[in-house]
Amino acid sequence: TRGSAEAVPEKDDIQYLTPVKIGTPPQTLNLDFDSGSSDLWVFSSETPSRQVNGQAQYDPTKSSTSSKVDGQTWSISYGDGSASSGVVFKDNVDVGGVSFPAQAVEVAQKVSSSFSSDENNDGLLGLAFSKINTVKPNKQITFFDNIMSNLEKPVWTSDLKNDAPGTYNFGYIDEDAYTGEISYVPVDNSQGFWSFEASGYSIGNKSVPLKFQGIADTGTSLAMLPQEINTAYYSQIQGATMSYSLGGYVFPCDAKIPDFTYKVGDVSITIPASFINYAEADEEGKKCFGGIQPDTDIGFSIFGDVALKAAFVVFDAGTESSPRLGWANK
Ligand SMILES: O=C(NNC1=NCCC1)c1ccc(Br)cc1
């Protein structure tokens, strides 16, 4: 089988939401597909009303194919400090025409304020490796791992776009979605992430060979990169500064900023300057927040949406022992 679903950006491309059908008759929720985590959780009839502000809610009692997974609970916290927790059901889940009849659907009994205040986000669909699923006492399997054996190829691909709907495909590689060759690099999934080695970067016409580890994370908005890269990049912008009050590098919104290119395998991906002028950081609209920020104290870099939307990316489970990531221009 193969499936295809739209990835619709929220304001400023902070995250991308994809419709998912759960249960019978289908209840459609718009979920944040997150290659940086491995839980599929949803706003539900069990989420306290004071924590629900416009989100769609999955109600397992309205689905003839739902079943409670007794004695199981989950609790997750994300890199941006957001969190949620609850209990577990199983039900039919359909993404873009590919379905699995007994997918663990983690229903939220508690969500943190940033989830409550994001009316368009009805939950997350984790696409990292199942080993970091948070359900206790029995870890649950991700949607991708569940459907993998039915897919034409054990792959899913991301084609995110700047301020426009993109696409997540499952089971096949759309040859019309990219240009040139796809360059594959090995993945170290020991931490449960799609972790790979980048081999260099360039700013303007200066190319620097730097080997650094990073993860491909569709659930993180920005590109969190080594301090060396941040220093080199923001030194090219008049008036750029690290603002502790605003939480990162900012620069005058009318500044001329350079493109940024990262090298992975044989491919060089260029993030256009317009993707890096991320969003207004202050009320006067004079300071703008950079789409590249430091990865300090994480231990590796995070290639979030700012980096991913410049590329066509193949998340290839390959043969279990050797997952890999494919990168191409588009
Ligand atoms: O949480 C992470 N990614 N997903 C999401 N962020 C916000 C909502 C979803 C994340 C994953 C790995 C590392 Br290292 C840092 C952060």
The ligand as a MOL file (V3000), in Angstrom:
LIG
                    3D

  0  0  0     0  0            999 V3000
M  V30 BEGIN CTAB
M  V30 COUNTS 16 17 0 0 0
M  V30 BEGIN ATOM
M  V30 1 O 10.4070 17.5180 21.3190 0
M  V30 2 C 11.1030 17.3150 20.3580 0
M  V30 3 N 10.5850 17.2660 19.1030 0
M  V30 4 N 9.2290 17.3000 18.8730 0
M  V30 5 C 8.4370 18.2940 19.3330 0
M  V30 6 N 8.8480 19.4530 19.8160 0
M  V30 7 C 7.7100 20.2720 20.2150 0
M  V30 8 C 6.4640 19.4580 20.0140 0
M  V30 9 C 6.9190 18.2180 19.3150 0
M  V30 10 C 12.5560 17.1180 20.4920 0
M  V30 11 C 13.1310 15.9330 20.1080 0
M  V30 12 C 14.4980 15.7400 20.2910 0
M  V30 13 C 15.2440 16.7640 20.8430 0
M  V30 14 Br 17.1140 16.5190 21.1050 0
M  V30 15 C 14.6690 17.9740 21.2200 0
M  V30 16 C 13.3010 18.1450 21.0330 0
M  V30 END ATOM
M  V30 BEGIN BOND
M  V30 1 2 1 2
M  V30 2 1 2 3
M  V30 3 1 2 10
M  V30 4 1 3 4
M  V30 5 1 4 5
M  V30 6 2 5 6
M  V30 7 1 5 9
M  V30 8 1 6 7
M  V30 9 1 7 8
M  V30 10 1 8 9
M  V30 11 1 10 11
M  V30 12 2 10 16
M  V30 13 2 11 12
M  V30 14 1 12 13
M  V30 15 1 13 14
M  V30 16 2 13 15
M  V30 17 1 15 16
M  V30 END BOND
M  V30 END CTAB
M  END
